[in-house]
Amino acid sequence: MSGYDSYEVDSVGRSGAIQDRYLTWQLLRDLARESNDHCLCIGDFNEILYSNEMKGGTRAQWQMNNFRDAIDECGLRDMSYEGYMFTYDNGQEDAANRQSRLDRALATESWLNLHPYSKLVHLDREWSDHAPVSIYLEKQNGAGRNCVTLFRFEQIWVGEKGCEDVIRSAWESGVDDVVTALSRCASELRAWNDNSIGKIMKGIHPSKKTKTENPKLRGAVCGANPGA
């Protein structure tokens, strides 16, 4: 992007089953090895770092420990954020409601030093059970702003006509490294969704705004429990 040094932006997909969660952590380690020092990873990690990142339900301590270990091994830090704390809501009411902070941005120290005024924002949910998140990059002189918006693979795409063809085409495009292949796949899936599934879903589901009990809750950098 004009006015900024180059860096890697990796979109990380989730492993749904708990027993397969290690695959996500291995992917994170692989991306960290292949990327340059200025690395930013954003996505739905389907895991929390601390128990206070969940409202309703419980999380096994070993699951959170595995996530934190992977982050530490990769030299990544959990970016602070603005907006409602929980990015996932299961849509149920009262005692059945479950909310958690599953979507986040992880960055290397060198990336954060290059962008000291970068900001992660949790936006309002619409028809998805996840809130979109955006990263805003600001120059030190305050002139201009660029935004990196999260790509997330939606469960609703599974089984939809055309989804498998889009993925196969992206992975068979002759790209040699996994980072570039993931980027191409994300770009093509986003375009496919905008031209098909997205239009259909917006017509079926009314807008669902995030429950904003405290819309200005902020997170803390990785390594410090924000609830401690």
Protein Blocks (a to p, Z undefined) as FASTA:
>chain_A
ZZiacdddddddddfblklmmmmmmmmmmmmmmpcfbdcddddehpafbfklpgeijddf
klmmmmmmmmmmnopacdddedjfblcdehiahjlpccddfbccdddfklmmmmmmgccd
ddddfkbmbdcdddddddfkopacdddddddddfklgopahjlmmmmmmmmnopabfklm
mmmmmmmmmmmmmmmmmmmmmmmpccdddddfblmbccddehiafkZZ
